[in-house]
Amino acid sequence: MRVRHAICFVSTFFLINSLYARNLPEEFANCPSLEACVHLLDTVAPSHNDGSDRDAAAAYKVLHRFGDAAKHELLKKAVSKNPGWRNLAGAVLAEWKEWSPSDVPELRAALRKDPGGWVARPLAEIATAEAIKALVEDLPKASQNQTDFALTSLGPKAVPYLFPLLGEERGGEGAARVIGQMSGVVEIYAPQWAAMAVDPKEDRIARIKALAGIAALGPAAKPYCGELRKFLNDPELRHQVHSALLAVRDSGTALEVARSCKPNAVPLDSLAIDSLRCLEELASYGADGHDAGAEVIPFLKSVNGAERAYAITTLGSIGYEPAIPEIEKALTDQDWRVAYAATRSLGWMGAKESVPALQKTASEHWLPEVQSEALLAIQGIRSPTGKLWRFPKFAIFEENVERFDPSYRELNPKVRGCPGSYWNWRGISFGFHEEKEFLRREGGELLGTNYGEFGGELKWRPKHGKIATVHRENVLAIESDGKEAIVLFGLAHMTLDYGYAARVSRDANGYWQVDEIARLLGEQSGLAVVGNGLFAAKSQGRVIVFSAEKGILGLASCQK
């Protein structure tokens, strides 16, 4: 669309010029003295702190030959009035390797000037008590930045300095966050903190901090928390004990979590974020959440496909067998996410009675990845364990985890598109052309906009009267089936990647209706009219053929 292309061009223009402005001068590589080098950096140091370290490695290689003199000059710049210089100096210092405890005061001063900045890394390398205290002192001001990274890298060594902050209004959240990201902490501190929390002889404040520490460690600390339930009625500790039991996913809290989850997403909401967060938490209980399964059943009737998929994944994760018949029915759901979740969950629960339905899915579903998952589920059910194996943890970015919200990119990231320009559907050859950004109709026209991560919308511009918003979502293409508009909506940004085709119509009273007819694999790159009421959308290297009446019919083949 013209608007989208214009934005991309302008953004690219400024990005290129920004990078050019930040490039180090050519003569910097051979600057004869430290004074000359710093003067050249003065010409490119930004006036604001953008958090970037683009020039740091290159600058370090040049300045490092001047030794401690350069290091201390950078430390001076790190406390200067120019925030851009402070960031640049800190980024270069983060590359430095020669540090001693005597440098801590200057680094501490620099960190105070730039909370959460790059100089946190050298403090972690020094790792003396004073260096760690400087990092902990900065923690209340920082959030998910270099101070977090530095303390996390120190691991168990930093925990004694973080422990006093736990449970405190100032710094407690940051300390818990950092501890939760550390490796090697659970085995050392979970037993200690669990014992401290249940010991009446311990100081109450210390017990509260221990409970906060357990909560920070999360489910990994669960094996050490068997005695905590006894203190749920302790008037001085019950709130903290309850929070700790929730964090470690104690089975006694599963029903509480389940009852807080309610299906409330509208049909076209591609994320259903409230349900995602709530049901993913319940799913993380595994078998300990089994008795809460009945609370999830209402989600299976949700008008939103994402909610149905989340619920099925949750029911499979907690092993709620009474839901198997309903989950089996979901194998034929028009939304591929729901069908995929159903195959996976039936495999996890070892649903032998569902093997015939899984076999049908494996041979007839339009998406090969759903077919493959159905075959894996059957193999798992017929294996000695009687179940499809799964990773014990749900996550997105980590390795050796299960994806709670299945992304097509994760299911098959290697699918390639067609090298040619034409595709074939049951003898019909077709190609893709430039997407339309509007569609004329009687009395006006439908207009689409796409601003990427900043959103977009479909509007109705009548010949007479005010422009009205029909649907708030990025519009990727518009076509007509002769009667109504067929519109592609979607977004691809960072971890988000979704798309769907919808029929846009207007009733006798003039109200607009937007009805999903095909849930696609991600943001689309084209819409084609195949003929006879058939359409095709390019999506993640596949071409999906659909109609307004029957939904998705299958995948077109590449015409070579």
N, C-alpha and C positions, 0 to 999 in steps of 0.2 A: 504494500500500500504506500501511497506517496508520502503520507505523514510519517510512517515508520521509517522509510528510506531516508527522508530528510533528517530525522533525528539521529539515525545511525551515522550519516555523513558528518553532521555537525559534531557529534560526540567523538568520532574518529579524528576529525580535524584538530580539536582541542587536545585530545590525548597525545597525538603525534607531536604537537607543539610543546606540550607539557614535558614529554620525555626529552625532547631536544633541549629545552631550557635547563633540564637537570643534568644533562651529560657533562662530565668533567672536561675542562678545556684540554686541548691536545697537548699544550705545553706543560700541563700538570705532571705528566709522567716523568719529566726530566727537570722539574723545578730544582734549582741549585741549592736552596737553603730552606730551612723550616719556615722562616719569615715569608719567603716567596711563595711557598706552598699554601700557607694559611691565607695569604692575600688572594691567591687564585680561587680558593674555596669561598672567600668572601663574595666573589662575583656570582657564584651559583647557589649559595646557601639560601633556601627559601625563607620568606618572611613569616611563614606560619608552619606549624607542626602538622605534617600530613601523615606521620607514622611510617613513612617509607624508608627503606634501607637500600634503595637502588644503587647508590654510589658508595656504600660503605666498604665493600670488599676491595674495590679498586683504590679507594683513598687509603685504606689500611696498608696496602702493598707499597705505596709510595712513602707514606709518613712513618712507617715502621722503621725505616733505615735511619731515622733520626733518634731512635731509642726513647729513653725516659723523658727527654726534653719535649718530644712530640706528645707523649702520653699526658704530661702535665699541662701542656698547652691546650690539649683537647678537654682536659678536666676543667680548665678555666672557661672554655667556650661552653661547656655543659651547664654552667651556672650563669651564663650571660643573660642579657635582657631579651635577646632574639630567640623566640621559641623554635624557629626553624633551624637555627644553628645548634641549639641545645639538642634537638633530635638528631641532627646529622652527626654531631660530636659523639653522642651516646651510641649511635649505630656503629661508628668506627671503633669506639672503645669496646663494644661487644665483640669485635673481631680480635682484640688484643689478647695475648696469651700470657704475658709476663706481669703477674700481680703479686703483691705481698700484703700482709696485714696492715702495713703502714699506709696503704692506699685507701683504707676503709673510710676515714673521715671525709676525704674529698668525694668519694663515690656516694657516700651517704648524703652529702650536701647536694650533689647533682640529682639524686633520686628525689629529694625533697622539692627541687625545682621542677622536675618532670615525673610526677607520680606514675608508677607503672611503666617507666621508660626503659630504654635499652641498657642502662648502666646496672640494672638489676642482675644481668647475667654475670658480669665480673664479680659482683658480690657473692653469687652462688659458687663461683670458681674458687674464691678465697675461702669461703665456708667456715670461717672462725665464728666464735660465739657472737662477736660484735657485728660481723657481716650478716649473720642470720637475723640478729635483732633488728638491723637496719631494714631488712626485707620485711620482717613481720610488722615493723612500725609503719611501713608503707601500705600494707595490705588493706586496711580499711578504706583507703582512697582508690584502690585499684580493683579492676574486674576483668578477668579473662585477658590478661596482657602479660608483659614481660615479668612482672613480679610474681604472678601466678606461676608462670613457666619456671622461673628460677627456683621458687620454693618447692614446686613439684619435683624438679630434677634432684633436689637434695634428699627426697624420700624420707625414710624414718628418722634421719638425723635432724630434720627440722621440726618433727612433731612435738618434742618437749617445749619448744618455743611457741608453737601454735596452740597447744593445749589450754593455756590460760585465757585465750580469746574465746574458746568454745562456749556457746550459750550466752555470750555477751551481746548487747545491742550493737555496739560498735566493734566491728571486726569479726564477730562470731560467724556470720554468713560466709565471709571470705575464707576464714580458717577451715570451716567445714568443707567448702568447695575444693580447696587445695588438697586437703587430706583425702577427700573422695577420689581425687585424680591420681594419687600416688600409687605406686606398685610396691609390694613387699611390706605393707603396713599392717594388713589384717592379721597375719600370723603373729606379729609382735605385740600389737596393742589391743586387738579385740578381746583376748582372754583377760588382760589386765583390766580394761575398762568394764567388762561385764562383771568381773569380780568386785570391782570398786562400786559399781552401781547398785549391787544387791547387798552390800555390807553396811548394816546399820551403824557400825562403829565409825564409818568414814564421815567426814564433814559433808553437810548437805550440798554445799556449793561444788565440792569436788565430785560428788555423785551426779549432779546435774551436768557438769562438764563431761563426765564419762559417758553419760547417756547421749549427749550431743555428739560425742566422738563416734559412738556406735551408729547413730543415725547417719553420720557422714560416711561411714564405711559401707552402709547399705546392705543388700542381701548377702554379701560375702561374709558378714559378721553373724549371720543367723545361727550357725552351729553353736555359738557361744552364749546364746541369749535365752536358753530354756528356762532360767529362773526369773526372768523379768516379769512374766505375767503375774507373779505373786504380789507385785507392787502396784498393780493397776488401781487399787483402792487406797493407796497411800496418799493422804491429802497433800503432802508436800512434794510428791514426785509424780503423781498420776499423769499429769499433762506430758511431762518429758518421757515417761515410760511409754505412754501411748504413741508418741511421735517416733520413738525408737523402734517400737514393734511394727509400726507402719512402714518405716524405712527399710527394715530387714525383711519385709514381706512375711510376717508371722501369720500363720493360717487363721488365727483368731480375728484378724483385721480384714480378711478378704471380703466378707459379706458387707462390711461397712463401705469398702471401696466400690463393690458392685452396685450397691444401692445409690451411690452418688452418680452413676452413669445412666444417662437417659438419652434415648434417640430423639434428636431435635433438629437435625440438619435438613435443609430444604433439598428438593430433588437434584438440583444442578450444582450443589456445593461439592467441588472435586476433592476437598480435603477433609471436611467434617472434623475440624481440628479438636473440638472439645471431646468428641467421642474417641478420637485417636489417642489423645493423652490419657483419658480415663481407662479405656479398654486395654491399652498397652500396659498400663500399670497392673491391672488385674491379671492379664496374661502372664506377666512376669512372676506370678505366684506359682505357676506350674500346677502340679497335682495338689498343692496346698490350697488352691483356690477352687477345688472341685465343688464344694458344697454351695458355692455362690453362683453356680451355672444357671439356675432357674431365673436369676435376675437379668441375665443377658438375652434370654429367649426373645423378648419384645423387639430387640434390634433386628431379628431376622425378617420382620415385617416392615422394616423401615423403607421409606420411599427413596432413600438415598443409597446408591450402590456402595459408596465407600464405607458407610456405617454397616451395611450387611457383611461386607468383606472383613471388616475389623471384628465384628461379633463372631463370625465363623472361625477366624484365626484364634480368637480368645477361647472359644469353646473347645477347640482342638488342643490348645495349649494346656488348659486345666483338665482335659480328659473328661468332659461332661458327656457321657455316653447317651443319656436320654435325648440329646439333641441330634443324634445320628440320622434319624429319618428325615428331619427337616434339612439338615446339611446336605444329605444326598439329593434332595429336590433342587438344591441350589446349583448342582452341576449343570443344569440347563439354563441358568440365569443368563440373560443377554449381556450383562456386564462381565467382561473377561476376568476382572479382578475378583469377582465373587466366585466364579467357577474355579479359578486357580486356588483361592483360599479353601474352597470346599474339597478339592482333591487332596490338598496338603493336610488338612485337618482330619479327613477320613483316614488317611495313612497314619497320621500320628496316633490316632485312637485305635488302630488295628481293626477297622470295621469290616469284618469278613463278609457280612451280609450285603455290603455295598460294592463288592468286587464286580458283579455284572454291570452295575451302573458306571463304575469306573472304566470298565472295558469299553463300554459304549462311548464314553467321553474320549478315551484314548484313540478311538478310531474315527469319531465324527466331529469333534470340536474344530472350529475354524482356525484356532490359533495353535501352531505346533508346540509352543512352550507349555500350554495347558495339557495337550496330549502327552507330552513327555512327563509332566508331573503326575499325571494319572497313572502312567506306566510305573513310575517310581513308587507310587503309593501301593500299587498292586504287588510289586516286588517286595516291598517292606512287609506287607500283610502276610505274604507267603513265606517270609524268611523265618529262621529259627526264633527270632525275637517276637515275631508276630506284629511288628509295627514299623512304620517308616521312621528312621532315625532323624532327629533334628538337633541343631545346636541348642544348648541350654539357655542361651541369652539372646534377647532381641536388641538390635542396634542398627545403625545405618552405615557409619564410617569405619567401624572396627572390623578386623578380620575374625574369622571363625565365629560368626554370629548369624542369627536368623534375621531376615528383614521382615518386620511386622507388617509394614505397608509395602506390598510388592510393587517394585518399579520395573517396568519392562526393560529399562536399560540394564538393570541388574540381572534379570532373567536371561537375557540374550544380548550382551553388549557387542557381539561380533557380526550381527546381521548386516549385510550389505545391500544397497539398493541395486537397481537395474542399470547397467552401463549404457543401455540404449535409451531412446526417447519414447518408446511405446510399450504398452502393456496389453495383455489379452485376458478377456473374461468370457469364457464359453463361446469362443469364436468371434467375439467383438473386439476389434483393435481400437485403442484410444490413447491419447497423450494428454499431457498437462500444459496449460497455458498460464499466462499471468493472471493472478488472482484478481477478481473484481472487488472493488471497495464499496460499491453501492448497487442497489437493485431498484429499478423504477417499477412502481405499482400504480394502480388506479388511485389517484388523489394525492400522490406524493412519491417519496422514495426512502428506502432504508439505507442508512449510512453506517459504516463500521470504522472504528479506530483501534489502533494497537500501539500502545506505548510501552510494551514489554513489562518489566517489573513494576512500572508505575500505573499499569492498568489500561483499560480501554472500555468501549461500550458500543452497543448497537442502538442507533437512534432512528426515529421516524421523523422525517421532515415533510410535512404536508404542503401542498401548494398554497393553502391558506391556513393560517394559524401558527401556533407555537411548536417548536421542535420538542419532542418527547423522548425520554429514555425508555427503550424497550427492555434491555438487559445489560447489566454491568459486567462485562468480561471482554478480554481482548478478542477482537474479531479478526479471523485469519482469511476468510474467503466467504463469498456469497454467490449462490446460484438459485435457479428457480426450477421447480418440478412441473411448471405449467400452471399451478394453482397457488402454491405457497412458496415461501422462501426456505432454502436449505442453507444453513449457516454453520461454519466451523468456528469454534471458540477454543482458546487454549493459552498456555503459558509454559515457557521453558526458561527457568532462572534458577541457577545454583542446583539445589537438590529437587526443586519442583519441576515436574514435566508431565503435563496432562493435556488432554484435548478431547473434544466430543463434537459430534454433529447434532444439530437440533433443527426441528421444523418450527418456523416462526409464522404464526397465523393470527388472524384477527377475528374475533367473534362478532355476532350481530350487534352487540352493544358497543363495539369499538374498542374492546379490551384486547391487549396483545397477549398471546400465549406462546411460551417457549418450551417445547417438549423435546427432551433428549431422545434421539433415535439410534445413536451408535456411540458407545464409549470406545475411544480409540486408544492407541498405545502411548501417546505423548503428543506434544505440540505437532501440528501438521505442517507440511511444506507445499501443499497443493490440493486443489479440489477439481475434479473432472466430471463432466457429464458423460456417462457411459451410454445412455439411451434407454428408452422405455421406462422412465422413472427410476433408473439406476444411477448411482453416483459412486465415485471412488475418491478416497483421500490417501495421500502419502503420509505415512506415519512411522517413524523409526525404521526406515529402510523397507517397510512393507507397504503394499497398496491394498487397502481394505475397501471392498465393494459392499454397498448397502443401499437400502431403499427406505422411503419414509414409512411404508406399510409394514415391512418385515424386519427392519433393522439390518444387522450385519449378515451378509450372505456368504462371505468367504474372502480369500485372498486372490488377487489377480496374479497372473504369471508374467514374467518378463518376456517380451517379444524380441527374440534375438535376430 
